[in-house]
Amino acid sequence: MTPRGATPTATSRCACGWDRSAIGHRRVLDLIAAHADHRSTCPLRNPQEGRAAA
């Protein structure tokens, strides 16, 4: 939550090199969603090598 009249900002970083930032309410909300999506697809969090095919 930001103080009244302040512009919200956010940064999303990952060890894989993902580095995004946002300024403004709508863009911060979009970045939060993008961060959640990245967590589910990040190659460092979800290694594909050696996984059995479905």
N, C-alpha and C positions, 0 to 999 in steps of 0.2 A: 504494500500500500504506500502511496506517495503522499506527501503533504499537499494540502489544498493549493491548487494553482501550479504545482510542479509538474513537469513533463516526465512520465515514466520512461525508464531506460532499462535494457537488459542485455546480457551477454551470454552466449552459449559456446562453450569450448569443450573439445575432446582431444585425447591423446593422439587420435588418428589424424588430426589436422583440421577437423571441423572447427571453424571459428567464425561465428556470426554475431552481429549486434543489431539492436533495434531501438528506435526512438519513437515514442508516441504510443498511446493506449492500444490501438488496433494492431500496430506492428509488433508490439511486445506480446500480445496475445497470439499472433501468428507465429512468432518465434518460439513461444512455449510449445505450441503444437508441433512445429518443425523439430524441436529438440526431442520431444517424445518419440516422433517418428525416427529420428536419427538413432536414438538409443536402441530401437528394435532392429535396425539394419546395419549398425556400425560393425565393420569387419573385426575390430578389436574386441568387441563385446560378444559377437556372434561368429566365431571362426567357421568357415565353410570347409576347409581342408580336413579330410578324414571323416566327415559326417556321412552317414549312410543315406542313400537316396530313399525318398518316401515311396 
